Amino acid sequence: MGKDPSGAQPAAVLARTLGIDITVAVKWQRAAAGDWASYAADVSRRVPENQ
């Protein structure tokens, strides 16, 4: 069986575990994924505190 590109499979597990609607679980999963490229760029621009 292949992976589900929509991410619904992990969201379905979350929904079953927490007893919430699948649409809510999908929204939470997408929100939690965030934008890692923007985060990495932010972190790379930080100046260390000891400088």
PDB file of all heavy atoms in Angstrom:
ATOM      1  N   MET A   1       0.843  -1.182   0.000  1.00  0.00           N
ATOM      2  CA  MET A   1       0.000   0.000   0.000  1.00  0.00           C
ATOM      3  C   MET A   1       0.886   1.243   0.000  1.00  0.00           C
ATOM      4  O   MET A   1       1.832   1.342   0.769  1.00  0.00           O
ATOM      5  CB  MET A   1      -0.892  -0.003   1.235  1.00  0.00           C
ATOM      6  CG  MET A   1      -1.852   1.151   1.186  1.00  0.00           C
ATOM      7  SD  MET A   1      -2.676   1.638   2.690  1.00  0.00           S
ATOM      8  CE  MET A   1      -3.713   0.403   3.196  1.00  0.00           C
ATOM      9  N   GLY A   2       0.621   2.247  -0.853  1.00  0.00           N
ATOM     10  CA  GLY A   2       1.420   3.459  -0.951  1.00  0.00           C
ATOM     11  C   GLY A   2       1.036   4.479   0.104  1.00  0.00           C
ATOM     12  O   GLY A   2       0.047   4.343   0.820  1.00  0.00           O
ATOM     13  N   LYS A   3       1.857   5.504   0.190  1.00  0.00           N
ATOM     14  CA  LYS A   3       1.576   6.579   1.148  1.00  0.00           C
ATOM     15  C   LYS A   3       0.482   7.486   0.605  1.00  0.00           C
ATOM     16  O   LYS A   3       0.376   7.705  -0.595  1.00  0.00           O
ATOM     17  CB  LYS A   3       2.833   7.396   1.397  1.00  0.00           C
ATOM     18  CG  LYS A   3       3.863   6.655   2.191  1.00  0.00           C
ATOM     19  CD  LYS A   3       4.981   7.588   2.582  1.00  0.00           C
ATOM     20  CE  LYS A   3       5.964   6.848   3.451  1.00  0.00           C
ATOM     21  NZ  LYS A   3       6.958   7.733   4.020  1.00  0.00           N
ATOM     22  N   ASP A   4      -0.288   8.036   1.509  1.00  0.00           N
ATOM     23  CA  ASP A   4      -1.364   8.957   1.159  1.00  0.00           C
ATOM     24  C   ASP A   4      -0.787  10.368   1.071  1.00  0.00           C
ATOM     25  O   ASP A   4      -0.392  10.930   2.080  1.00  0.00           O
ATOM     26  CB  ASP A   4      -2.453   8.886   2.220  1.00  0.00           C
ATOM     27  CG  ASP A   4      -3.632   9.787   1.932  1.00  0.00           C
ATOM     28  OD1 ASP A   4      -3.617  10.490   0.908  1.00  0.00           O
ATOM     29  OD2 ASP A   4      -4.571   9.784   2.734  1.00  0.00           O
ATOM     30  N   PRO A   5      -0.696  10.969  -0.131  1.00  0.00           N
ATOM     31  CA  PRO A   5      -0.083  12.289  -0.256  1.00  0.00           C
ATOM     32  C   PRO A   5      -0.851  13.402   0.437  1.00  0.00           C
ATOM     33  O   PRO A   5      -0.302  14.443   0.739  1.00  0.00           O
ATOM     34  CB  PRO A   5      -0.039  12.520  -1.765  1.00  0.00           C
ATOM     35  CG  PRO A   5      -1.067  11.627  -2.328  1.00  0.00           C
ATOM     36  CD  PRO A   5      -1.162  10.447  -1.391  1.00  0.00           C
ATOM     37  N   SER A   6      -2.119  13.191   0.744  1.00  0.00           N
ATOM     38  CA  SER A   6      -2.906  14.229   1.402  1.00  0.00           C
ATOM     39  C   SER A   6      -2.609  14.323   2.890  1.00  0.00           C
ATOM     40  O   SER A   6      -2.976  15.284   3.543  1.00  0.00           O
ATOM     41  CB  SER A   6      -4.396  13.954   1.222  1.00  0.00           C
ATOM     42  OG  SER A   6      -4.783  12.835   2.004  1.00  0.00           O
ATOM     43  N   GLY A   7      -1.950  13.329   3.438  1.00  0.00           N
ATOM     44  CA  GLY A   7      -1.669  13.322   4.862  1.00  0.00           C
ATOM     45  C   GLY A   7      -2.839  12.843   5.697  1.00  0.00           C
ATOM     46  O   GLY A   7      -2.836  12.939   6.913  1.00  0.00           O
ATOM     47  N   ALA A   8      -3.865  12.317   5.051  1.00  0.00           N
ATOM     48  CA  ALA A   8      -5.068  11.903   5.774  1.00  0.00           C
ATOM     49  C   ALA A   8      -4.823  10.689   6.664  1.00  0.00           C
ATOM     50  O   ALA A   8      -5.464  10.540   7.684  1.00  0.00           O
ATOM     51  CB  ALA A   8      -6.200  11.618   4.804  1.00  0.00           C
ATOM     52  N   GLN A   9      -3.896   9.826   6.278  1.00  0.00           N
ATOM     53  CA  GLN A   9      -3.670   8.621   7.069  1.00  0.00           C
ATOM     54  C   GLN A   9      -3.215   8.955   8.496  1.00  0.00           C
ATOM     55  O   GLN A   9      -3.824   8.493   9.446  1.00  0.00           O
ATOM     56  CB  GLN A   9      -2.681   7.715   6.361  1.00  0.00           C
ATOM     57  CG  GLN A   9      -2.617   6.323   6.952  1.00  0.00           C
ATOM     58  CD  GLN A   9      -1.752   5.419   6.113  1.00  0.00           C
ATOM     59  OE1 GLN A   9      -0.791   5.870   5.510  1.00  0.00           O
ATOM     60  NE2 GLN A   9      -2.095   4.157   6.058  1.00  0.00           N
ATOM     61  N   PRO A  10      -2.139   9.768   8.695  1.00  0.00           N
ATOM     62  CA  PRO A  10      -1.772  10.133  10.067  1.00  0.00           C
ATOM     63  C   PRO A  10      -2.871  10.934  10.766  1.00  0.00           C
ATOM     64  O   PRO A  10      -3.080  10.786  11.972  1.00  0.00           O
ATOM     65  CB  PRO A  10      -0.516  10.985   9.895  1.00  0.00           C
ATOM     66  CG  PRO A  10       0.047  10.578   8.582  1.00  0.00           C
ATOM     67  CD  PRO A  10      -1.138  10.224   7.738  1.00  0.00           C
ATOM     68  N   ALA A  11      -3.579  11.755  10.006  1.00  0.00           N
ATOM     69  CA  ALA A  11      -4.671  12.522  10.598  1.00  0.00           C
ATOM     70  C   ALA A  11      -5.793  11.604  11.067  1.00  0.00           C
ATOM     71  O   ALA A  11      -6.418  11.856  12.098  1.00  0.00           O
ATOM     72  CB  ALA A  11      -5.204  13.542   9.599  1.00  0.00           C
ATOM     73  N   ALA A  12      -6.026  10.520  10.342  1.00  0.00           N
ATOM     74  CA  ALA A  12      -7.060   9.571  10.744  1.00  0.00           C
ATOM     75  C   ALA A  12      -6.697   8.911  12.067  1.00  0.00           C
ATOM     76  O   ALA A  12      -7.563   8.714  12.935  1.00  0.00           O
ATOM     77  CB  ALA A  12      -7.256   8.513   9.668  1.00  0.00           C
ATOM     78  N   VAL A  13      -5.422   8.606  12.236  1.00  0.00           N
ATOM     79  CA  VAL A  13      -4.971   8.024  13.501  1.00  0.00           C
ATOM     80  C   VAL A  13      -5.168   9.036  14.628  1.00  0.00           C
ATOM     81  O   VAL A  13      -5.655   8.694  15.711  1.00  0.00           O
ATOM     82  CB  VAL A  13      -3.491   7.584  13.404  1.00  0.00           C
ATOM     83  CG1 VAL A  13      -2.955   7.152  14.754  1.00  0.00           C
ATOM     84  CG2 VAL A  13      -3.329   6.474  12.379  1.00  0.00           C
ATOM     85  N   LEU A  14      -4.807  10.283  14.375  1.00  0.00           N
ATOM     86  CA  LEU A  14      -4.994  11.345  15.365  1.00  0.00           C
ATOM     87  C   LEU A  14      -6.471  11.491  15.722  1.00  0.00           C
ATOM     88  O   LEU A  14      -6.829  11.576  16.900  1.00  0.00           O
ATOM     89  CB  LEU A  14      -4.455  12.664  14.810  1.00  0.00           C
ATOM     90  CG  LEU A  14      -4.592  13.898  15.706  1.00  0.00           C
ATOM     91  CD1 LEU A  14      -3.749  13.743  16.961  1.00  0.00           C
ATOM     92  CD2 LEU A  14      -4.197  15.146  14.943  1.00  0.00           C
ATOM     93  N   ALA A  15      -7.323  11.494  14.700  1.00  0.00           N
ATOM     94  CA  ALA A  15      -8.763  11.645  14.938  1.00  0.00           C
ATOM     95  C   ALA A  15      -9.307  10.508  15.786  1.00  0.00           C
ATOM     96  O   ALA A  15     -10.061  10.737  16.738  1.00  0.00           O
ATOM     97  CB  ALA A  15      -9.500  11.713  13.592  1.00  0.00           C
ATOM     98  N   ARG A  16      -8.910   9.283  15.448  1.00  0.00           N
ATOM     99  CA  ARG A  16      -9.383   8.129  16.229  1.00  0.00           C
ATOM    100  C   ARG A  16      -8.862   8.175  17.659  1.00  0.00           C
ATOM    101  O   ARG A  16      -9.586   7.888  18.598  1.00  0.00           O
ATOM    102  CB  ARG A  16      -8.953   6.824  15.567  1.00  0.00           C
ATOM    103  CG  ARG A  16      -9.842   6.426  14.441  1.00  0.00           C
ATOM    104  CD  ARG A  16      -9.519   5.015  13.964  1.00  0.00           C
ATOM    105  NE  ARG A  16      -9.508   5.055  12.513  1.00  0.00           N
ATOM    106  CZ  ARG A  16      -8.466   4.824  11.743  1.00  0.00           C
ATOM    107  NH1 ARG A  16      -7.313   4.474  12.259  1.00  0.00           N
ATOM    108  NH2 ARG A  16      -8.560   4.903  10.445  1.00  0.00           N
ATOM    109  N   THR A  17      -7.594   8.528  17.808  1.00  0.00           N
ATOM    110  CA  THR A  17      -6.979   8.555  19.141  1.00  0.00           C
ATOM    111  C   THR A  17      -7.639   9.594  20.042  1.00  0.00           C
ATOM    112  O   THR A  17      -7.900   9.333  21.212  1.00  0.00           O
ATOM    113  CB  THR A  17      -5.475   8.860  19.019  1.00  0.00           C
ATOM    114  OG1 THR A  17      -4.876   7.866  18.194  1.00  0.00           O
ATOM    115  CG2 THR A  17      -4.802   8.865  20.368  1.00  0.00           C
ATOM    116  N   LEU A  18      -7.894  10.776  19.481  1.00  0.00           N
ATOM    117  CA  LEU A  18      -8.453  11.870  20.286  1.00  0.00           C
ATOM    118  C   LEU A  18      -9.977  11.939  20.250  1.00  0.00           C
ATOM    119  O   LEU A  18     -10.568  12.735  20.976  1.00  0.00           O
ATOM    120  CB  LEU A  18      -7.878  13.204  19.811  1.00  0.00           C
ATOM    121  CG  LEU A  18      -6.364  13.352  19.953  1.00  0.00           C
ATOM    122  CD1 LEU A  18      -5.912  14.695  19.399  1.00  0.00           C
ATOM    123  CD2 LEU A  18      -5.931  13.188  21.399  1.00  0.00           C
ATOM    124  N   GLY A  19     -10.584  11.143  19.368  1.00  0.00           N
ATOM    125  CA  GLY A  19     -12.040  11.158  19.263  1.00  0.00           C
ATOM    126  C   GLY A  19     -12.567  12.439  18.649  1.00  0.00           C
ATOM    127  O   GLY A  19     -13.612  12.942  19.060  1.00  0.00           O
ATOM    128  N   ILE A  20     -11.820  12.980  17.666  1.00  0.00           N
ATOM    129  CA  ILE A  20     -12.247  14.210  17.006  1.00  0.00           C
ATOM    130  C   ILE A  20     -12.584  13.919  15.549  1.00  0.00           C
ATOM    131  O   ILE A  20     -12.246  12.867  15.016  1.00  0.00           O
ATOM    132  CB  ILE A  20     -11.156  15.303  17.085  1.00  0.00           C
ATOM    133  CG1 ILE A  20      -9.858  14.832  16.417  1.00  0.00           C
ATOM    134  CG2 ILE A  20     -10.915  15.717  18.526  1.00  0.00           C
ATOM    135  CD1 ILE A  20      -8.771  15.892  16.361  1.00  0.00           C
ATOM    136  N   ASP A  21     -13.246  14.871  14.904  1.00  0.00           N
ATOM    137  CA  ASP A  21     -13.607  14.739  13.497  1.00  0.00           C
ATOM    138  C   ASP A  21     -12.357  14.740  12.636  1.00  0.00           C
ATOM    139  O   ASP A  21     -11.390  15.465  12.913  1.00  0.00           O
ATOM    140  CB  ASP A  21     -14.530  15.893  13.105  1.00  0.00           C
ATOM    141  CG  ASP A  21     -15.101  15.698  11.717  1.00  0.00           C
ATOM    142  OD1 ASP A  21     -16.063  14.930  11.576  1.00  0.00           O
ATOM    143  OD2 ASP A  21     -14.559  16.316  10.778  1.00  0.00           O
ATOM    144  N   ILE A  22     -12.345  13.955  11.570  1.00  0.00           N
ATOM    145  CA  ILE A  22     -11.193  13.836  10.686  1.00  0.00           C
ATOM    146  C   ILE A  22     -10.820  15.180  10.074  1.00  0.00           C
ATOM    147  O   ILE A  22      -9.636  15.490   9.913  1.00  0.00           O
ATOM    148  CB  ILE A  22     -11.424  12.768   9.586  1.00  0.00           C
ATOM    149  CG1 ILE A  22     -10.157  12.563   8.737  1.00  0.00           C
ATOM    150  CG2 ILE A  22     -12.587  13.130   8.696  1.00  0.00           C
ATOM    151  CD1 ILE A  22      -9.009  11.958   9.446  1.00  0.00           C
ATOM    152  N   THR A  23     -11.801  16.029   9.750  1.00  0.00           N
ATOM    153  CA  THR A  23     -11.471  17.330   9.145  1.00  0.00           C
ATOM    154  C   THR A  23     -10.701  18.211  10.121  1.00  0.00           C
ATOM    155  O   THR A  23      -9.805  18.947   9.717  1.00  0.00           O
ATOM    156  CB  THR A  23     -12.736  18.057   8.647  1.00  0.00           C
ATOM    157  OG1 THR A  23     -13.639  18.221   9.733  1.00  0.00           O
ATOM    158  CG2 THR A  23     -13.414  17.299   7.524  1.00  0.00           C
ATOM    159  N   VAL A  24     -11.037  18.131  11.396  1.00  0.00           N
ATOM    160  CA  VAL A  24     -10.305  18.885  12.419  1.00  0.00           C
ATOM    161  C   VAL A  24      -8.883  18.343  12.535  1.00  0.00           C
ATOM    162  O   VAL A  24      -7.917  19.107  12.595  1.00  0.00           O
ATOM    163  CB  VAL A  24     -11.031  18.821  13.781  1.00  0.00           C
ATOM    164  CG1 VAL A  24     -10.194  19.468  14.873  1.00  0.00           C
ATOM    165  CG2 VAL A  24     -12.397  19.468  13.680  1.00  0.00           C
ATOM    166  N   ALA A  25      -8.742  17.030  12.536  1.00  0.00           N
ATOM    167  CA  ALA A  25      -7.423  16.416  12.642  1.00  0.00           C
ATOM    168  C   ALA A  25      -6.541  16.796  11.454  1.00  0.00           C
ATOM    169  O   ALA A  25      -5.354  17.067  11.627  1.00  0.00           O
ATOM    170  CB  ALA A  25      -7.561  14.901  12.737  1.00  0.00           C
ATOM    171  N   VAL A  26      -7.106  16.841  10.253  1.00  0.00           N
ATOM    172  CA  VAL A  26      -6.339  17.232   9.071  1.00  0.00           C
ATOM    173  C   VAL A  26      -5.882  18.683   9.209  1.00  0.00           C
ATOM    174  O   VAL A  26      -4.723  19.016   8.937  1.00  0.00           O
ATOM    175  CB  VAL A  26      -7.157  17.025   7.776  1.00  0.00           C
ATOM    176  CG1 VAL A  26      -6.474  17.677   6.578  1.00  0.00           C
ATOM    177  CG2 VAL A  26      -7.374  15.539   7.526  1.00  0.00           C
ATOM    178  N   LYS A  27      -6.767  19.567   9.666  1.00  0.00           N
ATOM    179  CA  LYS A  27      -6.403  20.978   9.859  1.00  0.00           C
ATOM    180  C   LYS A  27      -5.291  21.108  10.895  1.00  0.00           C
ATOM    181  O   LYS A  27      -4.350  21.887  10.713  1.00  0.00           O
ATOM    182  CB  LYS A  27      -7.623  21.796  10.274  1.00  0.00           C
ATOM    183  CG  LYS A  27      -8.599  22.017   9.153  1.00  0.00           C
ATOM    184  CD  LYS A  27      -9.812  22.785   9.622  1.00  0.00           C
ATOM    185  CE  LYS A  27     -10.826  22.914   8.509  1.00  0.00           C
ATOM    186  NZ  LYS A  27     -12.036  23.605   8.931  1.00  0.00           N
ATOM    187  N   TRP A  28      -5.379  20.368  11.995  1.00  0.00           N
ATOM    188  CA  TRP A  28      -4.337  20.411  13.035  1.00  0.00           C
ATOM    189  C   TRP A  28      -3.013  19.923  12.478  1.00  0.00           C
ATOM    190  O   TRP A  28      -1.968  20.493  12.749  1.00  0.00           O
ATOM    191  CB  TRP A  28      -4.737  19.554  14.216  1.00  0.00           C
ATOM    192  CG  TRP A  28      -5.789  20.146  15.095  1.00  0.00           C
ATOM    193  CD1 TRP A  28      -6.454  21.327  14.923  1.00  0.00           C
ATOM    194  CD2 TRP A  28      -6.311  19.562  16.287  1.00  0.00           C
ATOM    195  NE1 TRP A  28      -7.356  21.504  15.942  1.00  0.00           N
ATOM    196  CE2 TRP A  28      -7.293  20.442  16.786  1.00  0.00           C
ATOM    197  CE3 TRP A  28      -6.062  18.380  16.971  1.00  0.00           C
ATOM    198  CZ2 TRP A  28      -7.994  20.182  17.954  1.00  0.00           C
ATOM    199  CZ3 TRP A  28      -6.766  18.121  18.129  1.00  0.00           C
ATOM    200  CH2 TRP A  28      -7.715  19.014  18.623  1.00  0.00           C
ATOM    201  N   GLN A  29      -3.077  18.843  11.715  1.00  0.00           N
ATOM    202  CA  GLN A  29      -1.852  18.283  11.156  1.00  0.00           C
ATOM    203  C   GLN A  29      -1.181  19.285  10.221  1.00  0.00           C
ATOM    204  O   GLN A  29       0.032  19.477  10.264  1.00  0.00           O
ATOM    205  CB  GLN A  29      -2.147  16.983  10.420  1.00  0.00           C
ATOM    206  CG  GLN A  29      -0.896  16.335   9.867  1.00  0.00           C
ATOM    207  CD  GLN A  29      -1.197  15.052   9.134  1.00  0.00           C
ATOM    208  OE1 GLN A  29      -2.319  14.582   9.114  1.00  0.00           O
ATOM    209  NE2 GLN A  29      -0.191  14.485   8.533  1.00  0.00           N
ATOM    210  N   ARG A  30      -1.965  19.922   9.376  1.00  0.00           N
ATOM    211  CA  ARG A  30      -1.401  20.917   8.455  1.00  0.00           C
ATOM    212  C   ARG A  30      -0.840  22.107   9.219  1.00  0.00           C
ATOM    213  O   ARG A  30       0.229  22.629   8.876  1.00  0.00           O
ATOM    214  CB  ARG A  30      -2.452  21.365   7.460  1.00  0.00           C
ATOM    215  CG  ARG A  30      -2.756  20.296   6.443  1.00  0.00           C
ATOM    216  CD  ARG A  30      -3.762  20.748   5.414  1.00  0.00           C
ATOM    217  NE  ARG A  30      -4.059  19.662   4.492  1.00  0.00           N
ATOM    218  CZ  ARG A  30      -5.196  19.522   3.859  1.00  0.00           C
ATOM    219  NH1 ARG A  30      -6.160  20.397   4.017  1.00  0.00           N
ATOM    220  NH2 ARG A  30      -5.370  18.508   3.042  1.00  0.00           N
ATOM    221  N   ALA A  31      -1.537  22.559  10.249  1.00  0.00           N
ATOM    222  CA  ALA A  31      -1.054  23.687  11.046  1.00  0.00           C
ATOM    223  C   ALA A  31       0.238  23.330  11.772  1.00  0.00           C
ATOM    224  O   ALA A  31       1.153  24.143  11.878  1.00  0.00           O
ATOM    225  CB  ALA A  31      -2.121  24.117  12.053  1.00  0.00           C
ATOM    226  N   ALA A  32       0.330  22.114  12.256  1.00  0.00           N
ATOM    227  CA  ALA A  32       1.522  21.681  12.983  1.00  0.00           C
ATOM    228  C   ALA A  32       2.713  21.521  12.063  1.00  0.00           C
ATOM    229  O   ALA A  32       3.863  21.698  12.483  1.00  0.00           O
ATOM    230  CB  ALA A  32       1.242  20.361  13.699  1.00  0.00           C
ATOM    231  N   ALA A  33       2.475  21.213  10.802  1.00  0.00           N
ATOM    232  CA  ALA A  33       3.583  21.037   9.863  1.00  0.00           C
ATOM    233  C   ALA A  33       4.312  22.352   9.641  1.00  0.00           C
ATOM    234  O   ALA A  33       5.521  22.375   9.507  1.00  0.00           O
ATOM    235  CB  ALA A  33       3.068  20.478   8.538  1.00  0.00           C
ATOM    236  N   GLY A  34       3.590  23.452   9.643  1.00  0.00           N
ATOM    237  CA  GLY A  34       4.200  24.761   9.498  1.00  0.00           C
ATOM    238  C   GLY A  34       4.984  24.927   8.206  1.00  0.00           C
ATOM    239  O   GLY A  34       4.934  24.103   7.309  1.00  0.00           O
ATOM    240  N   ASP A  35       5.694  26.004   8.142  1.00  0.00           N
ATOM    241  CA  ASP A  35       6.521  26.308   6.983  1.00  0.00           C
ATOM    242  C   ASP A  35       7.970  26.201   7.426  1.00  0.00           C
ATOM    243  O   ASP A  35       8.568  27.164   7.904  1.00  0.00           O
ATOM    244  CB  ASP A  35       6.191  27.714   6.469  1.00  0.00           C
ATOM    245  CG  ASP A  35       6.987  28.076   5.230  1.00  0.00           C
ATOM    246  OD1 ASP A  35       7.866  27.291   4.831  1.00  0.00           O
ATOM    247  OD2 ASP A  35       6.731  29.146   4.673  1.00  0.00           O
ATOM    248  N   TRP A  36       8.544  25.024   7.290  1.00  0.00           N
ATOM    249  CA  TRP A  36       9.887  24.763   7.797  1.00  0.00           C
ATOM    250  C   TRP A  36      10.940  25.561   7.044  1.00  0.00           C
ATOM    251  O   TRP A  36      11.968  25.914   7.614  1.00  0.00           O
ATOM    252  CB  TRP A  36      10.191  23.270   7.763  1.00  0.00           C
ATOM    253  CG  TRP A  36       9.385  22.561   8.796  1.00  0.00           C
ATOM    254  CD1 TRP A  36       8.299  21.761   8.582  1.00  0.00           C
ATOM    255  CD2 TRP A  36       9.553  22.613  10.211  1.00  0.00           C
ATOM    256  NE1 TRP A  36       7.794  21.318   9.779  1.00  0.00           N
ATOM    257  CE2 TRP A  36       8.547  21.825  10.792  1.00  0.00           C
ATOM    258  CE3 TRP A  36      10.456  23.270  11.048  1.00  0.00           C
ATOM    259  CZ2 TRP A  36       8.423  21.664  12.174  1.00  0.00           C
ATOM    260  CZ3 TRP A  36      10.332  23.105  12.425  1.00  0.00           C
ATOM    261  CH2 TRP A  36       9.322  22.316  12.959  1.00  0.00           C
ATOM    262  N   ALA A  37      10.722  25.881   5.795  1.00  0.00           N
ATOM    263  CA  ALA A  37      11.694  26.671   5.039  1.00  0.00           C
ATOM    264  C   ALA A  37      11.810  28.066   5.649  1.00  0.00           C
ATOM    265  O   ALA A  37      12.918  28.584   5.826  1.00  0.00           O
ATOM    266  CB  ALA A  37      11.299  26.735   3.576  1.00  0.00           C
ATOM    267  N   SER A  38      10.690  28.678   5.981  1.00  0.00           N
ATOM    268  CA  SER A  38      10.717  30.006   6.602  1.00  0.00           C
ATOM    269  C   SER A  38      11.353  29.944   7.978  1.00  0.00           C
ATOM    270  O   SER A  38      12.127  30.823   8.365  1.00  0.00           O
ATOM    271  CB  SER A  38       9.303  30.576   6.733  1.00  0.00           C
ATOM    272  OG  SER A  38       8.775  30.844   5.474  1.00  0.00           O
ATOM    273  N   TYR A  39      11.040  28.905   8.725  1.00  0.00           N
ATOM    274  CA  TYR A  39      11.620  28.741  10.059  1.00  0.00           C
ATOM    275  C   TYR A  39      13.137  28.608   9.966  1.00  0.00           C
ATOM    276  O   TYR A  39      13.877  29.269  10.697  1.00  0.00           O
ATOM    277  CB  TYR A  39      11.016  27.521  10.749  1.00  0.00           C
ATOM    278  CG  TYR A  39      11.674  27.209  12.065  1.00  0.00           C
ATOM    279  CD1 TYR A  39      11.412  27.979  13.192  1.00  0.00           C
ATOM    280  CD2 TYR A  39      12.569  26.149  12.184  1.00  0.00           C
ATOM    281  CE1 TYR A  39      12.017  27.697  14.398  1.00  0.00           C
ATOM    282  CE2 TYR A  39      13.190  25.866  13.388  1.00  0.00           C
ATOM    283  CZ  TYR A  39      12.907  26.640  14.499  1.00  0.00           C
ATOM    284  OH  TYR A  39      13.521  26.373  15.693  1.00  0.00           O
ATOM    285  N   ALA A  40      13.614  27.777   9.054  1.00  0.00           N
ATOM    286  CA  ALA A  40      15.058  27.577   8.893  1.00  0.00           C
ATOM    287  C   ALA A  40      15.741  28.879   8.496  1.00  0.00           C
ATOM    288  O   ALA A  40      16.830  29.199   8.988  1.00  0.00           O
ATOM    289  CB  ALA A  40      15.320  26.488   7.862  1.00  0.00           C
ATOM    290  N   ALA A  41      15.114  29.648   7.618  1.00  0.00           N
ATOM    291  CA  ALA A  41      15.680  30.930   7.215  1.00  0.00           C
ATOM    292  C   ALA A  41      15.748  31.889   8.398  1.00  0.00           C
ATOM    293  O   ALA A  41      16.742  32.592   8.589  1.00  0.00           O
ATOM    294  CB  ALA A  41      14.857  31.532   6.079  1.00  0.00           C
ATOM    295  N   ASP A  42      14.708  31.916   9.225  1.00  0.00           N
ATOM    296  CA  ASP A  42      14.698  32.754  10.429  1.00  0.00           C
ATOM    297  C   ASP A  42      15.835  32.383  11.369  1.00  0.00           C
ATOM    298  O   ASP A  42      16.551  33.248  11.871  1.00  0.00           O
ATOM    299  CB  ASP A  42      13.374  32.584  11.186  1.00  0.00           C
ATOM    300  CG  ASP A  42      12.372  33.663  10.871  1.00  0.00           C
ATOM    301  OD1 ASP A  42      12.716  34.610  10.147  1.00  0.00           O
ATOM    302  OD2 ASP A  42      11.241  33.544  11.369  1.00  0.00           O
ATOM    303  N   VAL A  43      15.974  31.109  11.611  1.00  0.00           N
ATOM    304  CA  VAL A  43      17.006  30.632  12.535  1.00  0.00           C
ATOM    305  C   VAL A  43      18.395  30.981  12.006  1.00  0.00           C
ATOM    306  O   VAL A  43      19.274  31.397  12.760  1.00  0.00           O
ATOM    307  CB  VAL A  43      16.866  29.109  12.777  1.00  0.00           C
ATOM    308  CG1 VAL A  43      18.073  28.557  13.523  1.00  0.00           C
ATOM    309  CG2 VAL A  43      15.588  28.816  13.545  1.00  0.00           C
ATOM    310  N   SER A  44      18.594  30.850  10.708  1.00  0.00           N
ATOM    311  CA  SER A  44      19.916  31.123  10.139  1.00  0.00           C
ATOM    312  C   SER A  44      20.296  32.599  10.239  1.00  0.00           C
ATOM    313  O   SER A  44      21.475  32.935  10.229  1.00  0.00           O
ATOM    314  CB  SER A  44      19.985  30.656   8.690  1.00  0.00           C
ATOM    315  OG  SER A  44      19.218  31.500   7.864  1.00  0.00           O
ATOM    316  N   ARG A  45      19.317  33.481  10.364  1.00  0.00           N
ATOM    317  CA  ARG A  45      19.595  34.923  10.474  1.00  0.00           C
ATOM    318  C   ARG A  45      19.786  35.388  11.907  1.00  0.00           C
ATOM    319  O   ARG A  45      20.149  36.540  12.136  1.00  0.00           O
ATOM    320  CB  ARG A  45      18.461  35.717   9.826  1.00  0.00           C
ATOM    321  CG  ARG A  45      18.449  35.640   8.316  1.00  0.00           C
ATOM    322  CD  ARG A  45      17.464  36.624   7.715  1.00  0.00           C
ATOM    323  NE  ARG A  45      16.078  36.270   8.016  1.00  0.00           N
ATOM    324  CZ  ARG A  45      15.308  35.543   7.228  1.00  0.00           C
ATOM    325  NH1 ARG A  45      15.765  35.091   6.089  1.00  0.00           N
ATOM    326  NH2 ARG A  45      14.053  35.276   7.563  1.00  0.00           N
ATOM    327  N   ARG A  46      19.539  34.531  12.871  1.00  0.00           N
ATOM    328  CA  ARG A  46      19.669  34.928  14.277  1.00  0.00           C
ATOM    329  C   ARG A  46      21.131  35.176  14.640  1.00  0.00           C
ATOM    330  O   ARG A  46      22.033  34.509  14.197  1.00  0.00           O
ATOM    331  CB  ARG A  46      19.130  33.832  15.200  1.00  0.00           C
ATOM    332  CG  ARG A  46      17.642  33.699  15.109  1.00  0.00           C
ATOM    333  CD  ARG A  46      17.162  32.644  16.064  1.00  0.00           C
ATOM    334  NE  ARG A  46      15.751  32.377  15.864  1.00  0.00           N
ATOM    335  CZ  ARG A  46      15.111  31.366  16.381  1.00  0.00           C
ATOM    336  NH1 ARG A  46      15.740  30.499  17.136  1.00  0.00           N
ATOM    337  NH2 ARG A  46      13.817  31.207  16.145  1.00  0.00           N
ATOM    338  N   VAL A  47      21.307  36.179  15.488  1.00  0.00           N
ATOM    339  CA  VAL A  47      22.644  36.502  15.991  1.00  0.00           C
ATOM    340  C   VAL A  47      22.760  35.846  17.367  1.00  0.00           C
ATOM    341  O   VAL A  47      21.882  36.038  18.219  1.00  0.00           O
ATOM    342  CB  VAL A  47      22.831  38.031  16.114  1.00  0.00           C
ATOM    343  CG1 VAL A  47      24.173  38.364  16.733  1.00  0.00           C
ATOM    344  CG2 VAL A  47      22.655  38.682  14.752  1.00  0.00           C
ATOM    345  N   PRO A  48      23.830  35.094  17.612  1.00  0.00           N
ATOM    346  CA  PRO A  48      23.993  34.476  18.928  1.00  0.00           C
ATOM    347  C   PRO A  48      23.999  35.529  20.039  1.00  0.00           C
ATOM    348  O   PRO A  48      24.494  36.640  19.843  1.00  0.00           O
ATOM    349  CB  PRO A  48      25.342  33.770  18.845  1.00  0.00           C
ATOM    350  CG  PRO A  48      25.584  33.570  17.382  1.00  0.00           C
ATOM    351  CD  PRO A  48      24.896  34.725  16.708  1.00  0.00           C
ATOM    352  N   GLU A  49      23.436  35.200  21.187  1.00  0.00           N
ATOM    353  CA  GLU A  49      23.314  36.146  22.291  1.00  0.00           C
ATOM    354  C   GLU A  49      24.653  36.636  22.819  1.00  0.00           C
ATOM    355  O   GLU A  49      24.777  37.729  23.338  1.00  0.00           O
ATOM    356  CB  GLU A  49      22.506  35.529  23.430  1.00  0.00           C
ATOM    357  CG  GLU A  49      21.046  35.376  23.086  1.00  0.00           C
ATOM    358  CD  GLU A  49      20.249  34.833  24.243  1.00  0.00           C
ATOM    359  OE1 GLU A  49      20.680  34.978  25.392  1.00  0.00           O
ATOM    360  OE2 GLU A  49      19.179  34.267  23.980  1.00  0.00           O
ATOM    361  N   ASN A  50      25.698  35.814  22.709  1.00  0.00           N
ATOM    362  CA  ASN A  50      26.981  36.199  23.294  1.00  0.00           C
ATOM    363  C   ASN A  50      27.794  37.109  22.369  1.00  0.00           C
ATOM    364  O   ASN A  50      28.934  37.402  22.646  1.00  0.00           O
ATOM    365  CB  ASN A  50      27.803  34.955  23.650  1.00  0.00           C
ATOM    366  CG  ASN A  50      28.067  34.058  22.453  1.00  0.00           C
ATOM    367  OD1 ASN A  50      27.637  34.358  21.349  1.00  0.00           O
ATOM    368  ND2 ASN A  50      28.751  32.958  22.685  1.00  0.00           N
ATOM    369  N   GLN A  51      27.217  37.563  21.274  1.00  0.00           N
ATOM    370  CA  GLN A  51      27.952  38.470  20.382  1.00  0.00           C
ATOM    371  C   GLN A  51      27.511  39.895  20.572  1.00  0.00           C
ATOM    372  O   GLN A  51      26.449  40.234  20.859  1.00  0.00           O
ATOM    373  CB  GLN A  51      27.748  38.075  18.923  1.00  0.00           C
ATOM    374  CG  GLN A  51      28.517  36.861  18.564  1.00  0.00           C
ATOM    375  CD  GLN A  51      28.431  36.570  17.062  1.00  0.00           C
ATOM    376  OE1 GLN A  51      27.765  37.266  16.307  1.00  0.00           O
ATOM    377  NE2 GLN A  51      29.132  35.545  16.645  1.00  0.00           N
TER     378      GLN A  51
END
